[in-house]
Amino acid sequence: MASRTPGHVVGPPVAPDKPARADYDTDFYSWSLEQARLLRESRWAQVDRENVAEEIESLGREQFNKLESALRVLLIHLLKWDHQSERRSRSWVLSVEAQRDEIENILADNPGLAPRVAEAIARAYRRARIEAAKETGLEKTAFPEVCAYGLDEMLSRNIGL
């Protein structure tokens, strides 16, 4: 260990020929900043291409998951609306409106998701059916096995008290 004399400031170590790389597995934050810097500087040979590609793909999956989640919440409310008319509330109407806005925004921001909307609805519906059964106390079989709503109906159907 180097000895320190009072008032002596120890500077950073001398940079090695090859700078230390932030580790993807142990310091994602530093790694991501480093990769962004390398890309901006066009230092292609130093870019961690495999992990950068994986992260970009992950961002795309995140947008699909965001769409699926918003569809699931909307479907839960539509199922409850159709199967428990006596419990309809202003809160449900506002939740439907909020999810419609979210879905429209996601699709406007990510037009490449359009071909996958049917898949997102099918996946969202499987979970929405289970959650609607849990929230309503009805049997899962009270709800259709396959989603009966198309995207246009889900986004435009008149819901009001």
VMD Tcl script that builds the backbone (N, CA, C; Angstrom):
set m [mol new atoms 483]
animate dup $m
set s [atomselect $m all]
$s set {name element resname resid chain x y z} {
  {N N MET 1 A 0.847 -1.166 0.000}
  {CA C MET 1 A 0.000 0.000 0.000}
  {C C MET 1 A 0.891 1.226 0.000}
  {N N ALA 2 A 0.600 2.183 -0.854}
  {CA C ALA 2 A 1.419 3.393 -0.938}
  {C C ALA 2 A 1.177 4.258 0.285}
  {N N SER 3 A 2.262 4.850 0.776}
  {CA C SER 3 A 2.111 5.713 1.945}
  {C C SER 3 A 1.651 7.081 1.499}
  {N N ARG 4 A 0.859 7.712 2.348}
  {CA C ARG 4 A 0.340 9.031 2.028}
  {C C ARG 4 A 0.956 10.040 2.968}
  {N N THR 5 A 1.370 11.120 2.412}
  {CA C THR 5 A 1.871 12.196 3.252}
  {C C THR 5 A 0.764 13.206 3.403}
  {N N PRO 6 A 0.665 13.859 4.570}
  {CA C PRO 6 A -0.410 14.849 4.786}
  {C C PRO 6 A -0.404 15.892 3.678}
  {N N GLY 7 A -1.603 16.180 3.179}
  {CA C GLY 7 A -1.746 17.179 2.147}
  {C C GLY 7 A -1.442 16.682 0.744}
  {N N HIS 8 A -0.970 15.457 0.618}
  {CA C HIS 8 A -0.646 14.899 -0.689}
  {C C HIS 8 A -1.910 14.295 -1.291}
  {N N VAL 9 A -2.269 14.708 -2.484}
  {CA C VAL 9 A -3.459 14.193 -3.158}
  {C C VAL 9 A -3.026 13.084 -4.095}
  {N N VAL 10 A -3.684 11.945 -3.930}
  {CA C VAL 10 A -3.385 10.810 -4.794}
  {C C VAL 10 A -4.300 10.896 -5.998}
  {N N GLY 11 A -3.716 10.942 -7.169}
  {CA C GLY 11 A -4.496 11.040 -8.398}
  {C C GLY 11 A -4.938 9.681 -8.871}
  {N N PRO 12 A -5.683 9.661 -9.948}
  {CA C PRO 12 A -6.144 8.381 -10.488}
  {C C PRO 12 A -4.958 7.585 -11.013}
  {N N PRO 13 A -5.096 6.288 -11.030}
  {CA C PRO 13 A -4.001 5.475 -11.542}
  {C C PRO 13 A -3.762 5.787 -13.014}
  {N N VAL 14 A -2.564 5.537 -13.456}
  {CA C VAL 14 A -2.226 5.748 -14.855}
  {C C VAL 14 A -3.065 4.795 -15.690}
  {N N ALA 15 A -3.676 5.327 -16.744}
  {CA C ALA 15 A -4.552 4.518 -17.591}
  {C C ALA 15 A -3.752 3.436 -18.298}
  {N N PRO 16 A -4.218 2.215 -18.238}
  {CA C PRO 16 A -3.536 1.142 -18.956}
  {C C PRO 16 A -3.746 1.307 -20.454}
  {N N ASP 17 A -2.997 0.533 -21.236}
  {CA C ASP 17 A -3.137 0.597 -22.692}
  {C C ASP 17 A -4.571 0.303 -23.116}
  {N N LYS 18 A -5.199 -0.625 -22.439}
  {CA C LYS 18 A -6.578 -0.992 -22.749}
  {C C LYS 18 A -7.426 -0.605 -21.538}
  {N N PRO 19 A -8.368 0.346 -21.696}
  {CA C PRO 19 A -9.155 0.775 -20.542}
  {C C PRO 19 A -9.999 -0.362 -19.979}
  {N N ALA 20 A -10.182 -0.309 -18.649}
  {CA C ALA 20 A -11.009 -1.327 -17.995}
  {C C ALA 20 A -12.437 -1.176 -18.512}
  {N N ARG 21 A -13.064 -2.297 -18.794}
  {CA C ARG 21 A -14.434 -2.286 -19.279}
  {C C ARG 21 A -15.384 -2.536 -18.133}
  {N N ALA 22 A -16.471 -1.796 -18.135}
  {CA C ALA 22 A -17.521 -2.052 -17.159}
  {C C ALA 22 A -18.108 -3.420 -17.487}
  {N N ASP 23 A -18.446 -4.159 -16.452}
  {CA C ASP 23 A -18.925 -5.527 -16.654}
  {C C ASP 23 A -20.447 -5.568 -16.759}
  {N N TYR 24 A -20.926 -6.156 -17.812}
  {CA C TYR 24 A -22.360 -6.286 -18.078}
  {C C TYR 24 A -23.084 -7.015 -16.941}
  {N N ASP 25 A -22.459 -8.059 -16.415}
  {CA C ASP 25 A -23.125 -8.892 -15.407}
  {C C ASP 25 A -23.073 -8.314 -13.998}
  {N N THR 26 A -22.087 -7.476 -13.709}
  {CA C THR 26 A -21.953 -7.004 -12.322}
  {C C THR 26 A -22.198 -5.512 -12.146}
  {N N ASP 27 A -22.206 -4.736 -13.230}
  {CA C ASP 27 A -22.442 -3.297 -13.125}
  {C C ASP 27 A -23.139 -2.826 -14.394}
  {N N PHE 28 A -24.389 -3.179 -14.519}
  {CA C PHE 28 A -25.147 -2.875 -15.726}
  {C C PHE 28 A -25.200 -1.375 -15.993}
  {N N TYR 29 A -25.365 -0.589 -14.950}
  {CA C TYR 29 A -25.446 0.861 -15.106}
  {C C TYR 29 A -24.195 1.410 -15.784}
  {N N SER 30 A -23.036 1.108 -15.226}
  {CA C SER 30 A -21.785 1.603 -15.816}
  {C C SER 30 A -21.572 1.023 -17.207}
  {N N TRP 31 A -21.901 -0.240 -17.369}
  {CA C TRP 31 A -21.767 -0.882 -18.680}
  {C C TRP 31 A -22.602 -0.142 -19.722}
  {N N SER 32 A -23.859 0.181 -19.379}
  {CA C SER 32 A -24.735 0.832 -20.353}
  {C C SER 32 A -24.225 2.217 -20.732}
  {N N LEU 33 A -23.719 2.964 -19.751}
  {CA C LEU 33 A -23.162 4.283 -20.062}
  {C C LEU 33 A -21.928 4.151 -20.946}
  {N N GLU 34 A -21.096 3.167 -20.635}
  {CA C GLU 34 A -19.893 2.948 -21.432}
  {C C GLU 34 A -20.245 2.567 -22.868}
  {N N GLN 35 A -21.217 1.689 -23.039}
  {CA C GLN 35 A -21.601 1.253 -24.379}
  {C C GLN 35 A -22.180 2.417 -25.179}
  {N N ALA 36 A -22.984 3.256 -24.541}
  {CA C ALA 36 A -23.535 4.428 -25.227}
  {C C ALA 36 A -22.400 5.356 -25.676}
  {N N ARG 37 A -21.425 5.560 -24.818}
  {CA C ARG 37 A -20.285 6.408 -25.168}
  {C C ARG 37 A -19.519 5.817 -26.350}
  {N N LEU 38 A -19.258 4.521 -26.298}
  {CA C LEU 38 A -18.522 3.866 -27.385}
  {C C LEU 38 A -19.268 3.981 -28.713}
  {N N LEU 39 A -20.576 3.822 -28.676}
  {CA C LEU 39 A -21.372 3.944 -29.893}
  {C C LEU 39 A -21.323 5.371 -30.441}
  {N N ARG 40 A -21.471 6.344 -29.558}
  {CA C ARG 40 A -21.432 7.743 -29.995}
  {C C ARG 40 A -20.069 8.123 -30.580}
  {N N GLU 41 A -19.039 7.496 -30.061}
  {CA C GLU 41 A -17.673 7.771 -30.534}
  {C C GLU 41 A -17.289 6.890 -31.725}
  {N N SER 42 A -18.223 6.085 -32.198}
  {CA C SER 42 A -17.986 5.162 -33.324}
  {C C SER 42 A -16.807 4.232 -33.065}
  {N N ARG 43 A -16.668 3.794 -31.840}
  {CA C ARG 43 A -15.588 2.868 -31.481}
  {C C ARG 43 A -16.149 1.449 -31.535}
  {N N TRP 44 A -16.480 1.034 -32.748}
  {CA C TRP 44 A -17.202 -0.208 -32.994}
  {C C TRP 44 A -16.480 -1.444 -32.469}
  {N N ALA 45 A -15.188 -1.484 -32.565}
  {CA C ALA 45 A -14.441 -2.672 -32.146}
  {C C ALA 45 A -14.538 -2.899 -30.643}
  {N N GLN 46 A -14.806 -1.859 -29.882}
  {CA C GLN 46 A -14.859 -1.994 -28.425}
  {C C GLN 46 A -16.281 -2.229 -27.902}
  {N N VAL 47 A -17.255 -2.107 -28.763}
  {CA C VAL 47 A -18.642 -2.294 -28.345}
  {C C VAL 47 A -18.889 -3.767 -28.021}
  {N N ASP 48 A -19.578 -3.997 -26.934}
  {CA C ASP 48 A -19.981 -5.344 -26.517}
  {C C ASP 48 A -21.225 -5.700 -27.334}
  {N N ARG 49 A -20.991 -6.053 -28.601}
  {CA C ARG 49 A -22.075 -6.206 -29.566}
  {C C ARG 49 A -23.157 -7.196 -29.138}
  {N N GLU 50 A -22.753 -8.331 -28.638}
  {CA C GLU 50 A -23.746 -9.365 -28.287}
  {C C GLU 50 A -24.697 -8.875 -27.195}
  {N N ASN 51 A -24.145 -8.282 -26.144}
  {CA C ASN 51 A -25.000 -7.808 -25.057}
  {C C ASN 51 A -25.785 -6.561 -25.438}
  {N N VAL 52 A -25.206 -5.685 -26.251}
  {CA C VAL 52 A -25.942 -4.511 -26.727}
  {C C VAL 52 A -27.134 -4.978 -27.564}
  {N N ALA 53 A -26.921 -5.925 -28.455}
  {CA C ALA 53 A -28.011 -6.458 -29.278}
  {C C ALA 53 A -29.094 -7.084 -28.401}
  {N N GLU 54 A -28.676 -7.827 -27.389}
  {CA C GLU 54 A -29.635 -8.454 -26.477}
  {C C GLU 54 A -30.473 -7.394 -25.757}
  {N N GLU 55 A -29.837 -6.316 -25.338}
  {CA C GLU 55 A -30.558 -5.252 -24.633}
  {C C GLU 55 A -31.521 -4.514 -25.559}
  {N N ILE 56 A -31.138 -4.308 -26.796}
  {CA C ILE 56 A -32.035 -3.647 -27.751}
  {C C ILE 56 A -33.254 -4.531 -28.009}
  {N N GLU 57 A -33.033 -5.830 -28.185}
  {CA C GLU 57 A -34.158 -6.755 -28.355}
  {C C GLU 57 A -35.062 -6.736 -27.129}
  {N N SER 58 A -34.453 -6.650 -25.959}
  {CA C SER 58 A -35.202 -6.601 -24.706}
  {C C SER 58 A -36.103 -5.365 -24.655}
  {N N LEU 59 A -35.623 -4.250 -25.173}
  {CA C LEU 59 A -36.438 -3.032 -25.210}
  {C C LEU 59 A -37.667 -3.238 -26.092}
  {N N GLY 60 A -37.503 -3.946 -27.194}
  {CA C GLY 60 A -38.640 -4.248 -28.055}
  {C C GLY 60 A -39.649 -5.145 -27.352}
  {N N ARG 61 A -39.146 -6.180 -26.669}
  {CA C ARG 61 A -40.043 -7.078 -25.916}
  {C C ARG 61 A -40.775 -6.302 -24.826}
  {N N GLU 62 A -40.094 -5.334 -24.236}
  {CA C GLU 62 A -40.706 -4.527 -23.186}
  {C C GLU 62 A -41.912 -3.756 -23.720}
  {N N GLN 63 A -41.829 -3.259 -24.947}
  {CA C GLN 63 A -42.952 -2.543 -25.541}
  {C C GLN 63 A -44.128 -3.491 -25.804}
  {N N PHE 64 A -43.832 -4.699 -26.262}
  {CA C PHE 64 A -44.890 -5.693 -26.462}
  {C C PHE 64 A -45.544 -6.027 -25.118}
  {N N ASN 65 A -44.732 -6.222 -24.087}
  {CA C ASN 65 A -45.261 -6.545 -22.757}
  {C C ASN 65 A -46.098 -5.406 -22.197}
  {N N LYS 66 A -45.688 -4.179 -22.487}
  {CA C LYS 66 A -46.447 -3.013 -22.044}
  {C C LYS 66 A -47.822 -3.001 -22.709}
  {N N LEU 67 A -47.860 -3.317 -24.002}
  {CA C LEU 67 A -49.136 -3.408 -24.721}
  {C C LEU 67 A -49.995 -4.511 -24.132}
  {N N GLU 68 A -49.410 -5.666 -23.928}
  {CA C GLU 68 A -50.157 -6.796 -23.366}
  {C C GLU 68 A -50.730 -6.444 -21.992}
  {N N SER 69 A -49.953 -5.781 -21.178}
  {CA C SER 69 A -50.407 -5.406 -19.841}
  {C C SER 69 A -51.594 -4.442 -19.895}
  {N N ALA 70 A -51.510 -3.440 -20.756}
  {CA C ALA 70 A -52.617 -2.489 -20.878}
  {C C ALA 70 A -53.875 -3.181 -21.414}
  {N N LEU 71 A -53.692 -4.087 -22.361}
  {CA C LEU 71 A -54.835 -4.850 -22.879}
  {C C LEU 71 A -55.450 -5.719 -21.780}
  {N N ARG 72 A -54.608 -6.334 -20.964}
  {CA C ARG 72 A -55.104 -7.192 -19.876}
  {C C ARG 72 A -55.983 -6.399 -18.913}
  {N N VAL 73 A -55.519 -5.218 -18.503}
  {CA C VAL 73 A -56.298 -4.400 -17.571}
  {C C VAL 73 A -57.616 -3.981 -18.215}
  {N N LEU 74 A -57.569 -3.581 -19.482}
  {CA C LEU 74 A -58.790 -3.207 -20.182}
  {C C LEU 74 A -59.744 -4.392 -20.265}
  {N N LEU 75 A -59.223 -5.563 -20.607}
  {CA C LEU 75 A -60.070 -6.754 -20.718}
  {C C LEU 75 A -60.697 -7.138 -19.381}
  {N N ILE 76 A -59.970 -7.026 -18.311}
  {CA C ILE 76 A -60.531 -7.315 -16.982}
  {C C ILE 76 A -61.761 -6.444 -16.753}
  {N N HIS 77 A -61.621 -5.147 -17.054}
  {CA C HIS 77 A -62.745 -4.243 -16.822}
  {C C HIS 77 A -63.916 -4.521 -17.770}
  {N N LEU 78 A -63.621 -4.873 -19.009}
  {CA C LEU 78 A -64.710 -5.207 -19.929}
  {C C LEU 78 A -65.433 -6.477 -19.490}
  {N N LEU 79 A -64.684 -7.461 -19.038}
  {CA C LEU 79 A -65.315 -8.699 -18.550}
  {C C LEU 79 A -66.173 -8.418 -17.320}
  {N N LYS 80 A -65.650 -7.644 -16.405}
  {CA C LYS 80 A -66.437 -7.295 -15.214}
  {C C LYS 80 A -67.662 -6.483 -15.609}
  {N N TRP 81 A -67.508 -5.572 -16.560}
  {CA C TRP 81 A -68.613 -4.735 -17.026}
  {C C TRP 81 A -69.733 -5.605 -17.595}
  {N N ASP 82 A -69.356 -6.598 -18.383}
  {CA C ASP 82 A -70.350 -7.456 -19.023}
  {C C ASP 82 A -70.967 -8.491 -18.081}
  {N N HIS 83 A -70.246 -8.880 -17.029}
  {CA C HIS 83 A -70.721 -9.971 -16.179}
  {C C HIS 83 A -71.170 -9.534 -14.784}
  {N N GLN 84 A -70.968 -8.292 -14.468}
  {CA C GLN 84 A -71.441 -7.785 -13.174}
  {C C GLN 84 A -72.002 -6.380 -13.347}
  {N N SER 85 A -73.047 -6.284 -14.152}
  {CA C SER 85 A -73.619 -4.977 -14.470}
  {C C SER 85 A -74.076 -4.226 -13.221}
  {N N GLU 86 A -74.474 -4.947 -12.188}
  {CA C GLU 86 A -74.952 -4.306 -10.960}
  {C C GLU 86 A -73.832 -3.598 -10.186}
  {N N ARG 87 A -72.574 -3.901 -10.518}
  {CA C ARG 87 A -71.438 -3.310 -9.793}
  {C C ARG 87 A -70.705 -2.245 -10.615}
  {N N ARG 88 A -71.247 -1.903 -11.768}
  {CA C ARG 88 A -70.604 -0.905 -12.622}
  {C C ARG 88 A -70.424 0.398 -11.840}
  {N N SER 89 A -69.275 1.031 -12.103}
  {CA C SER 89 A -68.983 2.260 -11.372}
  {C C SER 89 A -68.243 3.249 -12.257}
  {N N ARG 90 A -68.214 4.478 -11.796}
  {CA C ARG 90 A -67.460 5.529 -12.481}
  {C C ARG 90 A -65.980 5.153 -12.535}
  {N N SER 91 A -65.493 4.516 -11.496}
  {CA C SER 91 A -64.094 4.083 -11.437}
  {C C SER 91 A -63.779 3.131 -12.587}
  {N N TRP 92 A -64.688 2.216 -12.876}
  {CA C TRP 92 A -64.477 1.285 -13.982}
  {C C TRP 92 A -64.422 2.044 -15.306}
  {N N VAL 93 A -65.334 3.013 -15.480}
  {CA C VAL 93 A -65.363 3.800 -16.714}
  {C C VAL 93 A -64.040 4.528 -16.894}
  {N N LEU 94 A -63.554 5.147 -15.830}
  {CA C LEU 94 A -62.292 5.889 -15.906}
  {C C LEU 94 A -61.113 4.954 -16.160}
  {N N SER 95 A -61.136 3.758 -15.585}
  {CA C SER 95 A -60.067 2.783 -15.842}
  {C C SER 95 A -60.069 2.339 -17.298}
  {N N VAL 96 A -61.248 2.130 -17.855}
  {CA C VAL 96 A -61.362 1.757 -19.265}
  {C C VAL 96 A -60.795 2.878 -20.139}
  {N N GLU 97 A -61.167 4.111 -19.835}
  {CA C GLU 97 A -60.675 5.253 -20.620}
  {C C GLU 97 A -59.151 5.366 -20.522}
  {N N ALA 98 A -58.604 5.196 -19.334}
  {CA C ALA 98 A -57.157 5.307 -19.139}
  {C C ALA 98 A -56.416 4.227 -19.921}
  {N N GLN 99 A -56.929 2.991 -19.895}
  {CA C GLN 99 A -56.264 1.905 -20.613}
  {C C GLN 99 A -56.381 2.077 -22.117}
  {N N ARG 100 A -57.513 2.587 -22.577}
  {CA C ARG 100 A -57.659 2.870 -24.006}
  {C C ARG 100 A -56.609 3.890 -24.454}
  {N N ASP 101 A -56.456 4.950 -23.670}
  {CA C ASP 101 A -55.437 5.958 -23.999}
  {C C ASP 101 A -54.053 5.328 -24.020}
  {N N GLU 102 A -53.755 4.493 -23.040}
  {CA C GLU 102 A -52.442 3.847 -22.955}
  {C C GLU 102 A -52.193 2.960 -24.181}
  {N N ILE 103 A -53.186 2.177 -24.545}
  {CA C ILE 103 A -53.050 1.279 -25.708}
  {C C ILE 103 A -52.850 2.094 -26.985}
  {N N GLU 104 A -53.643 3.124 -27.164}
  {CA C GLU 104 A -53.499 3.965 -28.355}
  {C C GLU 104 A -52.119 4.615 -28.410}
  {N N ASN 105 A -51.614 5.079 -27.273}
  {CA C ASN 105 A -50.278 5.687 -27.227}
  {C C ASN 105 A -49.186 4.671 -27.551}
  {N N ILE 106 A -49.293 3.489 -26.985}
  {CA C ILE 106 A -48.289 2.448 -27.236}
  {C C ILE 106 A -48.252 2.108 -28.720}
  {N N LEU 107 A -49.423 1.939 -29.316}
  {CA C LEU 107 A -49.478 1.585 -30.738}
  {C C LEU 107 A -49.019 2.744 -31.625}
  {N N ALA 108 A -49.318 3.978 -31.238}
  {CA C ALA 108 A -48.860 5.131 -32.020}
  {C C ALA 108 A -47.342 5.262 -31.948}
  {N N ASP 109 A -46.785 4.985 -30.768}
  {CA C ASP 109 A -45.330 5.094 -30.582}
  {C C ASP 109 A -44.570 3.908 -31.163}
  {N N ASN 110 A -45.263 2.795 -31.375}
  {CA C ASN 110 A -44.633 1.556 -31.842}
  {C C ASN 110 A -45.463 0.922 -32.950}
  {N N PRO 111 A -45.532 1.532 -34.128}
  {CA C PRO 111 A -46.375 0.981 -35.198}
  {C C PRO 111 A -45.985 -0.437 -35.601}
  {N N GLY 112 A -44.753 -0.825 -35.334}
  {CA C GLY 112 A -44.317 -2.183 -35.655}
  {C C GLY 112 A -45.019 -3.246 -34.824}
  {N N LEU 113 A -45.725 -2.847 -33.770}
  {CA C LEU 113 A -46.476 -3.810 -32.962}
  {C C LEU 113 A -47.805 -4.204 -33.611}
  {N N ALA 114 A -48.262 -3.444 -34.583}
  {CA C ALA 114 A -49.582 -3.698 -35.194}
  {C C ALA 114 A -49.777 -5.147 -35.630}
  {N N PRO 115 A -48.788 -5.780 -36.286}
  {CA C PRO 115 A -49.008 -7.174 -36.698}
  {C C PRO 115 A -49.114 -8.151 -35.518}
  {N N ARG 116 A -48.733 -7.705 -34.330}
  {CA C ARG 116 A -48.759 -8.604 -33.171}
  {C C ARG 116 A -49.911 -8.320 -32.207}
  {N N VAL 117 A -50.829 -7.439 -32.590}
  {CA C VAL 117 A -51.935 -7.076 -31.703}
  {C C VAL 117 A -52.785 -8.291 -31.355}
  {N N ALA 118 A -53.122 -9.131 -32.329}
  {CA C ALA 118 A -53.957 -10.310 -32.053}
  {C C ALA 118 A -53.266 -11.229 -31.043}
  {N N GLU 119 A -51.964 -11.408 -31.187}
  {CA C GLU 119 A -51.206 -12.225 -30.233}
  {C C GLU 119 A -51.239 -11.599 -28.843}
  {N N ALA 120 A -51.070 -10.289 -28.777}
  {CA C ALA 120 A -51.093 -9.601 -27.481}
  {C C ALA 120 A -52.463 -9.726 -26.825}
  {N N ILE 121 A -53.522 -9.619 -27.608}
  {CA C ILE 121 A -54.877 -9.764 -27.061}
  {C C ILE 121 A -55.079 -11.176 -26.524}
  {N N ALA 122 A -54.677 -12.181 -27.288}
  {CA C ALA 122 A -54.853 -13.570 -26.849}
  {C C ALA 122 A -54.094 -13.831 -25.547}
  {N N ARG 123 A -52.867 -13.365 -25.473}
  {CA C ARG 123 A -52.073 -13.569 -24.255}
  {C C ARG 123 A -52.674 -12.802 -23.090}
  {N N ALA 124 A -53.087 -11.561 -23.345}
  {CA C ALA 124 A -53.669 -10.741 -22.283}
  {C C ALA 124 A -54.978 -11.346 -21.790}
  {N N TYR 125 A -55.753 -11.877 -22.705}
  {CA C TYR 125 A -57.065 -12.416 -22.337}
  {C C TYR 125 A -56.944 -13.631 -21.415}
  {N N ARG 126 A -55.967 -14.486 -21.667}
  {CA C ARG 126 A -55.814 -15.671 -20.806}
  {C C ARG 126 A -55.669 -15.251 -19.342}
  {N N ARG 127 A -54.856 -14.247 -19.098}
  {CA C ARG 127 A -54.658 -13.782 -17.726}
  {C C ARG 127 A -55.838 -12.956 -17.237}
  {N N ALA 128 A -56.419 -12.145 -18.128}
  {CA C ALA 128 A -57.556 -11.301 -17.750}
  {C C ALA 128 A -58.735 -12.160 -17.293}
  {N N ARG 129 A -58.944 -13.256 -17.956}
  {CA C ARG 129 A -60.039 -14.175 -17.610}
  {C C ARG 129 A -59.864 -14.709 -16.195}
  {N N ILE 130 A -58.651 -15.100 -15.864}
  {CA C ILE 130 A -58.355 -15.610 -14.519}
  {C C ILE 130 A -58.519 -14.505 -13.482}
  {N N GLU 131 A -57.982 -13.329 -13.782}
  {CA C GLU 131 A -58.066 -12.225 -12.819}
  {C C GLU 131 A -59.496 -11.721 -12.658}
  {N N ALA 132 A -60.259 -11.704 -13.744}
  {CA C ALA 132 A -61.662 -11.288 -13.644}
  {C C ALA 132 A -62.450 -12.273 -12.779}
  {N N ALA 133 A -62.157 -13.558 -12.923}
  {CA C ALA 133 A -62.828 -14.563 -12.083}
  {C C ALA 133 A -62.485 -14.327 -10.614}
  {N N LYS 134 A -61.237 -14.045 -10.347}
  {CA C LYS 134 A -60.802 -13.789 -8.971}
  {C C LYS 134 A -61.476 -12.535 -8.407}
  {N N GLU 135 A -61.527 -11.476 -9.199}
  {CA C GLU 135 A -62.088 -10.209 -8.726}
  {C C GLU 135 A -63.606 -10.224 -8.597}
  {N N THR 136 A -64.274 -11.017 -9.419}
  {CA C THR 136 A -65.736 -11.039 -9.389}
  {C C THR 136 A -66.296 -12.134 -8.487}
  {N N GLY 137 A -65.486 -13.146 -8.219}
  {CA C GLY 137 A -65.982 -14.290 -7.468}
  {C C GLY 137 A -66.720 -15.281 -8.359}
  {N N LEU 138 A -66.781 -15.013 -9.645}
  {CA C LEU 138 A -67.427 -15.924 -10.588}
  {C C LEU 138 A -66.441 -17.023 -10.983}
  {N N GLU 139 A -66.975 -18.128 -11.445}
  {CA C GLU 139 A -66.126 -19.192 -11.959}
  {C C GLU 139 A -65.466 -18.730 -13.254}
  {N N LYS 140 A -64.270 -19.217 -13.497}
  {CA C LYS 140 A -63.561 -18.869 -14.733}
  {C C LYS 140 A -64.394 -19.256 -15.951}
  {N N THR 141 A -65.166 -20.330 -15.830}
  {CA C THR 141 A -65.983 -20.806 -16.944}
  {C C THR 141 A -67.144 -19.859 -17.271}
  {N N ALA 142 A -67.404 -18.871 -16.404}
  {CA C ALA 142 A -68.447 -17.885 -16.685}
  {C C ALA 142 A -68.015 -16.953 -17.821}
  {N N PHE 143 A -66.727 -16.924 -18.079}
  {CA C PHE 143 A -66.173 -16.063 -19.124}
  {C C PHE 143 A -65.811 -16.910 -20.335}
  {N N PRO 144 A -66.008 -16.367 -21.545}
  {CA C PRO 144 A -65.652 -17.137 -22.747}
  {C C PRO 144 A -64.198 -17.594 -22.691}
  {N N GLU 145 A -63.935 -18.766 -23.229}
  {CA C GLU 145 A -62.579 -19.311 -23.229}
  {C C GLU 145 A -61.646 -18.516 -24.139}
  {N N VAL 146 A -62.210 -17.989 -25.211}
  {CA C VAL 146 A -61.441 -17.200 -26.174}
  {C C VAL 146 A -61.999 -15.781 -26.166}
  {N N CYS 147 A -61.133 -14.809 -26.286}
  {CA C CYS 147 A -61.543 -13.407 -26.257}
  {C C CYS 147 A -62.573 -13.115 -27.344}
  {N N ALA 148 A -63.675 -12.535 -26.930}
  {CA C ALA 148 A -64.752 -12.216 -27.868}
  {C C ALA 148 A -64.659 -10.785 -28.381}
  {N N TYR 149 A -63.684 -10.033 -27.883}
  {CA C TYR 149 A -63.536 -8.631 -28.270}
  {C C TYR 149 A -62.399 -8.463 -29.265}
  {N N GLY 150 A -62.643 -7.684 -30.288}
  {CA C GLY 150 A -61.578 -7.277 -31.192}
  {C C GLY 150 A -61.019 -5.948 -30.722}
  {N N LEU 151 A -59.874 -5.575 -31.225}
  {CA C LEU 151 A -59.239 -4.338 -30.786}
  {C C LEU 151 A -60.138 -3.132 -31.031}
  {N N ASP 152 A -60.769 -3.058 -32.207}
  {CA C ASP 152 A -61.620 -1.905 -32.502}
  {C C ASP 152 A -62.744 -1.778 -31.480}
  {N N GLU 153 A -63.376 -2.888 -31.154}
  {CA C GLU 153 A -64.461 -2.845 -30.153}
  {C C GLU 153 A -63.908 -2.463 -28.785}
  {N N MET 154 A -62.773 -3.010 -28.427}
  {CA C MET 154 A -62.193 -2.697 -27.117}
  {C C MET 154 A -61.882 -1.213 -26.990}
  {N N LEU 155 A -61.467 -0.597 -28.091}
  {CA C LEU 155 A -61.067 0.813 -28.035}
  {C C LEU 155 A -62.219 1.789 -28.262}
  {N N SER 156 A -63.337 1.304 -28.828}
  {CA C SER 156 A -64.399 2.259 -29.172}
  {C C SER 156 A -65.760 1.965 -28.558}
  {N N ARG 157 A -65.912 0.799 -27.994}
  {CA C ARG 157 A -67.209 0.429 -27.420}
  {C C ARG 157 A -67.672 1.463 -26.409}
  {N N ASN 158 A -68.949 1.830 -26.473}
  {CA C ASN 158 A -69.497 2.828 -25.561}
  {C C ASN 158 A -69.608 2.240 -24.163}
  {N N ILE 159 A -68.858 2.804 -23.257}
  {CA C ILE 159 A -68.913 2.416 -21.843}
  {C C ILE 159 A -69.334 3.674 -21.082}
  {N N GLY 160 A -70.470 3.634 -20.512}
  {CA C GLY 160 A -70.945 4.782 -19.745}
  {C C GLY 160 A -72.018 4.341 -18.786}
  {N N LEU 161 A -72.193 5.123 -17.784}
  {CA C LEU 161 A -73.208 4.790 -16.774}
  {C C LEU 161 A -74.525 5.439 -17.102}
}
mol reanalyze $m
mol bondsrecalc $m
mol representation Tube
mol addrep $m
